Amino acid sequence: MGTVSEETILKFPCQFPIKIMGRANNKFRSSAIETLEACVGKIAEDDITSSLSNKGKFTALTVTIEASSKRQLDDIYKALSANPDVLFLL
Protein backbone atom coordinates (compact mmCIF):
# COMPACT_ATOMS: atom_id res chain seq x y z
CA MET A 1 0.00 0.00 0.00
CA GLY A 2 1.43 3.39 -1.00
CA THR A 3 1.79 6.34 1.30
CA VAL A 4 0.01 9.62 0.75
CA SER A 5 2.41 12.53 0.50
CA GLU A 6 1.58 15.92 1.99
CA GLU A 7 1.69 17.37 -1.53
CA THR A 8 -1.26 15.19 -2.59
CA ILE A 9 -3.41 16.11 0.42
CA LEU A 10 -3.61 19.76 -0.62
CA LYS A 11 -4.12 21.01 -4.16
CA PHE A 12 -2.25 24.26 -4.71
CA PRO A 13 -3.08 27.05 -4.97
CA CYS A 14 -5.64 26.86 -2.16
CA GLN A 15 -7.19 28.89 0.63
CA PHE A 16 -5.39 27.91 3.83
CA PRO A 17 -6.25 29.09 7.37
CA ILE A 18 -3.36 29.71 9.76
CA LYS A 19 -4.15 30.00 13.46
CA ILE A 20 -1.68 32.14 15.43
CA MET A 21 -1.85 32.55 19.21
CA GLY A 22 -0.20 35.12 21.45
CA ARG A 23 -0.73 37.51 24.34
CA ALA A 24 -3.76 39.78 24.07
CA ASN A 25 -2.11 43.04 23.06
CA ASN A 26 -1.75 45.15 19.92
CA LYS A 27 1.95 44.28 19.62
CA PHE A 28 1.14 40.60 19.09
CA ARG A 29 -1.43 41.25 16.37
CA SER A 30 0.68 43.73 14.42
CA SER A 31 3.85 41.66 14.80
CA ALA A 32 2.18 38.42 13.66
CA ILE A 33 0.48 40.07 10.67
CA GLU A 34 3.71 41.86 9.69
CA THR A 35 5.60 38.54 9.76
CA LEU A 36 2.92 36.85 7.69
CA GLU A 37 2.75 39.70 5.17
CA ALA A 38 6.53 39.43 4.68
CA CYS A 39 5.85 35.92 3.37
CA VAL A 40 2.63 36.39 1.38
CA GLY A 41 2.16 40.10 0.72
CA LYS A 42 -0.65 42.37 1.91
CA ILE A 43 -3.44 40.62 3.82
CA ALA A 44 -6.97 42.01 3.64
CA GLU A 45 -8.62 42.74 6.98
CA ASP A 46 -11.53 40.49 5.86
CA ASP A 47 -9.11 37.54 5.87
CA ILE A 48 -8.30 38.00 9.56
CA THR A 49 -10.52 36.92 12.44
CA SER A 50 -9.63 37.06 16.11
CA SER A 51 -10.94 35.71 19.37
CA LEU A 52 -10.01 36.42 22.95
CA SER A 53 -9.45 33.71 25.57
CA ASN A 54 -11.99 33.36 28.40
CA LYS A 55 -9.79 35.29 30.83
CA GLY A 56 -8.73 37.84 28.21
CA LYS A 57 -5.00 37.07 28.43
CA PHE A 58 -4.54 35.53 24.98
CA THR A 59 -5.68 36.21 21.43
CA ALA A 60 -6.08 33.71 18.62
CA LEU A 61 -5.84 35.05 15.08
CA THR A 62 -7.06 33.02 12.14
CA VAL A 63 -5.63 34.33 8.90
CA THR A 64 -6.73 32.79 5.62
CA ILE A 65 -4.13 33.02 2.87
CA GLU A 66 -3.84 31.88 -0.73
CA ALA A 67 -1.16 29.19 -0.38
CA SER A 68 0.84 28.48 -3.52
CA SER A 69 2.92 25.48 -2.33
CA LYS A 70 3.91 23.32 0.61
CA ARG A 71 7.28 25.05 0.63
CA GLN A 72 5.56 28.42 1.05
CA LEU A 73 3.57 27.05 4.00
CA ASP A 74 6.76 25.65 5.56
CA ASP A 75 8.45 29.05 5.17
CA ILE A 76 5.46 30.80 6.76
CA TYR A 77 5.47 28.46 9.76
CA LYS A 78 9.24 28.89 10.19
CA ALA A 79 8.95 32.69 10.10
CA LEU A 80 6.03 32.77 12.54
CA SER A 81 7.76 30.28 14.87
CA ALA A 82 10.78 32.59 15.00
CA ASN A 83 8.60 35.56 16.02
CA PRO A 84 8.92 36.01 19.82
CA ASP A 85 5.38 37.43 20.07
CA VAL A 86 3.87 34.21 18.67
CA LEU A 87 3.25 31.61 21.38
CA PHE A 88 1.56 28.82 19.39
CA LEU A 89 0.68 27.94 15.79
CA LEU A 90 -1.79 25.60 14.13
KENU-20014 format. One record per residue (C-alpha): residue number from 0; residue in one letter; x negated, y, z negated. Coordinates in pm, 1 decimal, padded with zeros to 6 digits. Layout:
residues N
+-----+--------+----------+----------+----------+
| num | residu |        x |        y |        z |
+-----+--------+----------+----------+----------+
| NUM |      A |        X |        Y |        Z |
...
+-----+--------+----------+----------+----------+
end
This chain:
residues 90
+-----+--------+----------+----------+----------+
| num | residu |        x |        y |        z |
+-----+--------+----------+----------+----------+
|   0 |      M |  00000.0 |  00000.0 |  00000.0 |
|   1 |      G | -00143.1 |  00338.8 |  00100.0 |
|   2 |      T | -00179.0 |  00633.6 | -00130.5 |
|   3 |      V | -00001.2 |  00961.9 | -00075.4 |
|   4 |      S | -00241.1 |  01253.3 | -00049.9 |
|   5 |      E | -00158.2 |  01591.8 | -00198.5 |
|   6 |      E | -00169.4 |  01737.1 |  00153.1 |
|   7 |      T |  00125.9 |  01518.9 |  00258.9 |
|   8 |      I |  00340.6 |  01610.8 | -00041.6 |
|   9 |      L |  00361.0 |  01976.3 |  00062.1 |
|  10 |      K |  00411.8 |  02100.6 |  00415.8 |
|  11 |      F |  00224.8 |  02425.6 |  00470.9 |
|  12 |      P |  00307.9 |  02705.5 |  00496.6 |
|  13 |      C |  00564.3 |  02686.3 |  00216.0 |
|  14 |      Q |  00719.1 |  02889.2 | -00062.5 |
|  15 |      F |  00538.6 |  02791.1 | -00383.4 |
|  16 |      P |  00625.1 |  02908.6 | -00736.9 |
|  17 |      I |  00335.9 |  02971.2 | -00975.7 |
|  18 |      K |  00414.9 |  03000.1 | -01346.5 |
|  19 |      I |  00168.1 |  03213.6 | -01543.2 |
|  20 |      M |  00185.3 |  03255.4 | -01920.7 |
|  21 |      G |  00020.0 |  03511.8 | -02145.2 |
|  22 |      R |  00072.7 |  03750.9 | -02434.3 |
|  23 |      A |  00376.4 |  03977.5 | -02407.5 |
|  24 |      N |  00210.9 |  04303.9 | -02305.8 |
|  25 |      N |  00174.6 |  04515.4 | -01992.3 |
|  26 |      K | -00194.6 |  04428.3 | -01962.3 |
|  27 |      F | -00113.9 |  04059.9 | -01908.7 |
|  28 |      R |  00143.5 |  04125.3 | -01637.2 |
|  29 |      S | -00068.1 |  04373.1 | -01441.7 |
|  30 |      S | -00385.2 |  04165.6 | -01479.5 |
|  31 |      A | -00217.8 |  03842.4 | -01366.4 |
|  32 |      I | -00048.4 |  04007.4 | -01067.3 |
|  33 |      E | -00370.8 |  04185.6 | -00968.9 |
|  34 |      T | -00560.4 |  03854.0 | -00976.3 |
|  35 |      L | -00292.1 |  03684.5 | -00768.9 |
|  36 |      E | -00275.5 |  03970.3 | -00516.6 |
|  37 |      A | -00652.8 |  03943.3 | -00467.7 |
|  38 |      C | -00584.9 |  03591.6 | -00337.3 |
|  39 |      V | -00263.3 |  03638.5 | -00137.7 |
|  40 |      G | -00215.9 |  04010.2 | -00071.9 |
|  41 |      K |  00065.0 |  04236.9 | -00191.2 |
|  42 |      I |  00343.7 |  04061.9 | -00381.5 |
|  43 |      A |  00697.3 |  04201.1 | -00364.2 |
|  44 |      E |  00862.1 |  04273.9 | -00698.4 |
|  45 |      D |  01152.7 |  04049.4 | -00585.5 |
|  46 |      D |  00910.9 |  03754.1 | -00586.7 |
|  47 |      I |  00830.0 |  03799.8 | -00956.1 |
|  48 |      T |  01051.8 |  03691.9 | -01244.4 |
|  49 |      S |  00962.7 |  03705.9 | -01610.6 |
|  50 |      S |  01094.4 |  03570.5 | -01936.5 |
|  51 |      L |  01001.3 |  03641.7 | -02295.2 |
|  52 |      S |  00945.1 |  03370.5 | -02557.2 |
|  53 |      N |  01198.7 |  03336.2 | -02839.6 |
|  54 |      K |  00979.0 |  03528.7 | -03083.3 |
|  55 |      G |  00872.7 |  03783.5 | -02820.7 |
|  56 |      K |  00500.4 |  03706.8 | -02843.0 |
|  57 |      F |  00453.6 |  03553.1 | -02498.0 |
|  58 |      T |  00567.9 |  03621.1 | -02143.4 |
|  59 |      A |  00607.9 |  03370.6 | -01861.9 |
|  60 |      L |  00584.4 |  03505.3 | -01508.2 |
|  61 |      T |  00705.8 |  03302.1 | -01214.4 |
|  62 |      V |  00563.1 |  03432.9 | -00889.8 |
|  63 |      T |  00672.6 |  03278.6 | -00561.6 |
|  64 |      I |  00412.9 |  03301.8 | -00287.0 |
|  65 |      E |  00384.1 |  03187.6 |  00073.1 |
|  66 |      A |  00116.3 |  02919.1 |  00038.0 |
|  67 |      S | -00084.0 |  02847.8 |  00351.5 |
|  68 |      S | -00292.0 |  02548.4 |  00233.2 |
|  69 |      K | -00390.5 |  02331.9 | -00060.5 |
|  70 |      R | -00728.5 |  02504.7 | -00062.7 |
|  71 |      Q | -00556.0 |  02842.1 | -00105.1 |
|  72 |      L | -00357.4 |  02704.7 | -00400.3 |
|  73 |      D | -00676.4 |  02564.6 | -00555.9 |
|  74 |      D | -00844.8 |  02904.9 | -00516.7 |
|  75 |      I | -00545.9 |  03079.7 | -00676.1 |
|  76 |      Y | -00546.8 |  02845.6 | -00975.7 |
|  77 |      K | -00924.5 |  02889.4 | -01018.9 |
|  78 |      A | -00894.5 |  03269.4 | -01009.9 |
|  79 |      L | -00603.3 |  03277.0 | -01254.3 |
|  80 |      S | -00776.1 |  03027.6 | -01486.6 |
|  81 |      A | -01078.2 |  03259.2 | -01500.0 |
|  82 |      N | -00859.6 |  03555.6 | -01602.0 |
|  83 |      P | -00891.7 |  03601.3 | -01981.8 |
|  84 |      D | -00537.7 |  03742.7 | -02006.7 |
|  85 |      V | -00387.4 |  03420.7 | -01867.2 |
|  86 |      L | -00325.0 |  03160.6 | -02138.3 |
|  87 |      F | -00156.2 |  02882.4 | -01939.4 |
|  88 |      L | -00067.6 |  02794.4 | -01579.0 |
|  89 |      L |  00179.3 |  02559.7 | -01412.7 |
+-----+--------+----------+----------+----------+
end
